[in-house]
């Protein structure tokens, strides 16, 4: 089990407050989003990714609340980076697979909300990833093919758990829904290794880029 984020309750209380609950995505989604930001081959500046936390037309009611929210999210980013640096990438123990998970709507399942946040962050950072891929392809085309295959697997895993009812419907169209349900717990056990692979891929891609995020990768203890 990974080291928990010590300010998580503080983050939850603020995000679920009356002032912010309608403006922000869920805390689980935000945690997934921050995981994606921390995993990027090049970490974007806060002013780039912080606006992604809002639903459409969302806004913070006052400067004090905005500053507190920013401080908490930056602390969460530093926490994620510390775990990645120490090779302690784990799936939060709160993200479990309940029985009959394929019947639970994505918005009602914490695991799905988190995976949705990771996918949203990855999508926002696609240009960053593609820039790194292009440089890797020029220097190590053979390695790039294997890495691309691994990334596709990771994103497919995240997509499956981001919307299990949809994945189940797709399995029904392939006429293998019974196998899907039977294997789902086993597939879930593969999610954490997939997250480690995802972070590891980013680390490989960094080797082909100038190191532009030293200030982020050396959090204070």
PEMOFEN-V548039 format. One record per residue. N is the residue number from 1. PSI is psi in whole degrees, 0 to 359 (999 if undefined). OMEGA is omega in degrees with one decimal (NA if undefined). NEAR is the number of other C-alpha atoms within 12 Angstrom. Layout:
n:N psi:PSI omega:OMEGA near:NEAR
n:N psi:PSI omega:OMEGA near:NEAR
//
This chain:
n:1 psi:135 omega:-178.9 near:14
n:2 psi:167 omega:178.6 near:20
n:3 psi:126 omega:-178.3 near:22
n:4 psi:156 omega:175.9 near:21
n:5 psi:115 omega:-170.7 near:25
n:6 psi:342 omega:-178.9 near:16
n:7 psi:19 omega:-175.6 near:22
n:8 psi:317 omega:-179.3 near:25
n:9 psi:323 omega:176.7 near:16
n:10 psi:317 omega:178.7 near:20
n:11 psi:316 omega:180.0 near:30
n:12 psi:316 omega:-178.2 near:27
n:13 psi:318 omega:-179.4 near:20
n:14 psi:313 omega:-176.4 near:30
n:15 psi:332 omega:-179.0 near:33
n:16 psi:5 omega:178.8 near:21
n:17 psi:161 omega:-179.0 near:21
n:18 psi:327 omega:-176.9 near:15
n:19 psi:331 omega:-171.6 near:20
n:20 psi:343 omega:-170.8 near:28
n:21 psi:328 omega:-179.2 near:23
n:22 psi:344 omega:-177.3 near:22
n:23 psi:331 omega:-174.1 near:25
n:24 psi:158 omega:166.1 near:32
n:25 psi:171 omega:-179.5 near:32
n:26 psi:159 omega:179.0 near:35
n:27 psi:320 omega:179.1 near:39
n:28 psi:317 omega:177.4 near:35
n:29 psi:316 omega:-179.2 near:36
n:30 psi:321 omega:178.4 near:40
n:31 psi:320 omega:176.1 near:45
n:32 psi:319 omega:178.9 near:39
n:33 psi:315 omega:179.9 near:38
n:34 psi:323 omega:175.5 near:43
n:35 psi:317 omega:179.4 near:43
n:36 psi:319 omega:179.0 near:43
n:37 psi:315 omega:-179.7 near:45
n:38 psi:332 omega:-177.0 near:42
n:39 psi:351 omega:-174.7 near:43
n:40 psi:146 omega:177.0 near:46
n:41 psi:328 omega:173.7 near:37
n:42 psi:119 omega:-177.9 near:34
n:43 psi:123 omega:177.9 near:36
n:44 psi:157 omega:177.1 near:30
n:45 psi:153 omega:-178.0 near:19
n:46 psi:321 omega:-178.7 near:22
n:47 psi:343 omega:177.7 near:12
n:48 psi:311 omega:-171.6 near:14
n:49 psi:338 omega:-179.0 near:29
n:50 psi:323 omega:177.3 near:31
n:51 psi:342 omega:-178.3 near:28
n:52 psi:346 omega:-176.4 near:34
n:53 psi:347 omega:-174.7 near:40
n:54 psi:145 omega:166.9 near:26
n:55 psi:172 omega:-179.2 near:19
n:56 psi:132 omega:178.3 near:12
n:57 psi:15 omega:179.0 near:13
n:58 psi:149 omega:176.3 near:18
n:59 psi:156 omega:179.1 near:23
n:60 psi:134 omega:-172.9 near:28
n:61 psi:331 omega:-177.8 near:19
n:62 psi:165 omega:-176.1 near:12
n:63 psi:321 omega:-179.6 near:11
n:64 psi:316 omega:178.3 near:13
n:65 psi:319 omega:179.4 near:21
n:66 psi:317 omega:-179.5 near:24
n:67 psi:319 omega:179.9 near:16
n:68 psi:317 omega:179.3 near:22
n:69 psi:316 omega:179.0 near:36
n:70 psi:317 omega:179.7 near:25
n:71 psi:317 omega:-179.9 near:20
n:72 psi:317 omega:-178.3 near:30
n:73 psi:324 omega:175.8 near:37
n:74 psi:324 omega:175.9 near:30
n:75 psi:320 omega:177.9 near:28
n:76 psi:319 omega:177.6 near:36
n:77 psi:313 omega:179.4 near:37
n:78 psi:323 omega:177.1 near:33
n:79 psi:314 omega:179.3 near:33
n:80 psi:317 omega:-179.8 near:39
n:81 psi:324 omega:178.0 near:36
n:82 psi:317 omega:177.8 near:27
n:83 psi:317 omega:-179.6 near:30
n:84 psi:319 omega:178.5 near:33
n:85 psi:322 omega:-177.8 near:22
n:86 psi:10 omega:179.3 near:18
n:87 psi:46 omega:178.6 near:20
n:88 psi:44 omega:178.7 near:23
n:89 psi:116 omega:-179.9 near:30
n:90 psi:161 omega:173.1 near:28
n:91 psi:128 omega:-179.6 near:33
n:92 psi:137 omega:-177.9 near:28
n:93 psi:344 omega:178.6 near:15
n:94 psi:342 omega:-175.8 near:20
n:95 psi:94 omega:-176.3 near:27
n:96 psi:167 omega:178.3 near:23
n:97 psi:105 omega:-179.3 near:29
n:98 psi:167 omega:175.8 near:22
n:99 psi:142 omega:-178.0 near:14
n:100 psi:39 omega:-177.9 near:18
n:101 psi:334 omega:-179.0 near:31
n:102 psi:350 omega:178.6 near:33
n:103 psi:356 omega:-176.9 near:21
n:104 psi:124 omega:178.9 near:24
n:105 psi:145 omega:-173.3 near:22
n:106 psi:324 omega:-179.0 near:29
n:107 psi:344 omega:-177.8 near:24
n:108 psi:357 omega:-176.4 near:21
n:109 psi:120 omega:-176.6 near:30
n:110 psi:319 omega:179.0 near:33
n:111 psi:316 omega:-179.2 near:39
n:112 psi:321 omega:178.7 near:40
n:113 psi:319 omega:179.9 near:35
n:114 psi:312 omega:179.7 near:37
n:115 psi:322 omega:177.8 near:44
n:116 psi:321 omega:177.4 near:38
n:117 psi:319 omega:177.6 near:37
n:118 psi:314 omega:-178.6 near:40
n:119 psi:321 omega:178.5 near:38
n:120 psi:317 omega:178.3 near:30
n:121 psi:317 omega:179.2 near:37
n:122 psi:318 omega:179.6 near:38
n:123 psi:318 omega:178.4 near:22
n:124 psi:330 omega:-175.9 near:26
n:125 psi:16 omega:-176.0 near:31
n:126 psi:323 omega:178.7 near:20
n:127 psi:319 omega:178.6 near:17
n:128 psi:313 omega:178.9 near:26
n:129 psi:316 omega:-178.3 near:35
n:130 psi:323 omega:177.0 near:24
n:131 psi:317 omega:178.9 near:22
n:132 psi:320 omega:178.8 near:32
n:133 psi:316 omega:-177.6 near:33
n:134 psi:319 omega:179.4 near:20
n:135 psi:322 omega:178.5 near:23
n:136 psi:320 omega:-178.5 near:29
n:137 psi:324 omega:179.9 near:20
n:138 psi:322 omega:-173.9 near:15
n:139 psi:326 omega:-176.9 near:16
n:140 psi:71 omega:-176.1 near:19
n:141 psi:325 omega:179.5 near:15
n:142 psi:315 omega:178.8 near:14
n:143 psi:327 omega:-178.4 near:20
n:144 psi:321 omega:-179.5 near:25
n:145 psi:316 omega:179.0 near:18
n:146 psi:320 omega:-179.9 near:19
n:147 psi:319 omega:179.3 near:28
n:148 psi:322 omega:178.0 near:27
n:149 psi:318 omega:178.7 near:17
n:150 psi:319 omega:-179.9 near:24
n:151 psi:318 omega:178.5 near:29
n:152 psi:319 omega:178.6 near:19
n:153 psi:315 omega:-179.5 near:23
n:154 psi:314 omega:-178.3 near:31
n:155 psi:326 omega:176.7 near:28
n:156 psi:318 omega:176.9 near:26
n:157 psi:312 omega:-179.3 near:33
n:158 psi:320 omega:179.4 near:38
n:159 psi:321 omega:178.7 near:30
n:160 psi:311 omega:-176.1 near:32
n:161 psi:345 omega:175.9 near:43
n:162 psi:333 omega:180.0 near:39
n:163 psi:81 omega:-176.5 near:32
n:164 psi:322 omega:176.0 near:39
n:165 psi:321 omega:177.4 near:27
n:166 psi:316 omega:178.8 near:23
n:167 psi:323 omega:178.6 near:30
n:168 psi:318 omega:178.2 near:31
n:169 psi:321 omega:177.6 near:20
n:170 psi:323 omega:177.0 near:18
n:171 psi:322 omega:178.0 near:22
n:172 psi:321 omega:178.8 near:17
n:173 psi:330 omega:177.8 near:13
n:174 psi:358 omega:179.7 near:13
n:175 psi:37 omega:175.3 near:13
n:176 psi:37 omega:-178.5 near:16
n:177 psi:327 omega:179.3 near:21
n:178 psi:319 omega:177.4 near:18
n:179 psi:321 omega:178.3 near:16
n:180 psi:310 omega:-178.9 near:28
n:181 psi:319 omega:-178.4 near:27
n:182 psi:320 omega:-175.0 near:18
n:183 psi:349 omega:-173.7 near:17
n:184 psi:316 omega:178.0 near:28
n:185 psi:324 omega:178.5 near:20
n:186 psi:319 omega:177.6 near:15
n:187 psi:321 omega:179.2 near:23
n:188 psi:322 omega:178.8 near:29
n:189 psi:341 omega:179.2 near:19
n:190 psi:354 omega:-176.8 near:22
n:191 psi:315 omega:-179.9 near:33
n:192 psi:314 omega:174.3 near:28
n:193 psi:325 omega:178.5 near:23
n:194 psi:323 omega:177.5 near:26
n:195 psi:321 omega:177.4 near:36
n:196 psi:321 omega:177.4 near:27
n:197 psi:317 omega:-179.7 near:30
n:198 psi:312 omega:178.8 near:39
n:199 psi:321 omega:178.6 near:37
n:200 psi:323 omega:177.3 near:27
n:201 psi:317 omega:177.6 near:33
n:202 psi:318 omega:178.6 near:37
n:203 psi:322 omega:176.5 near:29
n:204 psi:319 omega:-178.4 near:28
n:205 psi:328 omega:179.4 near:34
n:206 psi:329 omega:-179.5 near:27
n:207 psi:338 omega:-178.3 near:20
n:208 psi:5 omega:-178.3 near:26
n:209 psi:155 omega:169.8 near:25
n:210 psi:141 omega:-178.8 near:15
n:211 psi:101 omega:-173.3 near:17
n:212 psi:11 omega:-176.5 near:17
n:213 psi:37 omega:-179.3 near:23
n:214 psi:323 omega:-178.2 near:15
n:215 psi:333 omega:-179.9 near:15
n:216 psi:329 omega:-172.5 near:29
n:217 psi:0 omega:178.4 near:27
n:218 psi:67 omega:-179.0 near:18
n:219 psi:152 omega:178.3 near:21
n:220 psi:148 omega:-177.7 near:11
n:221 psi:999 omega:NA near:10
//
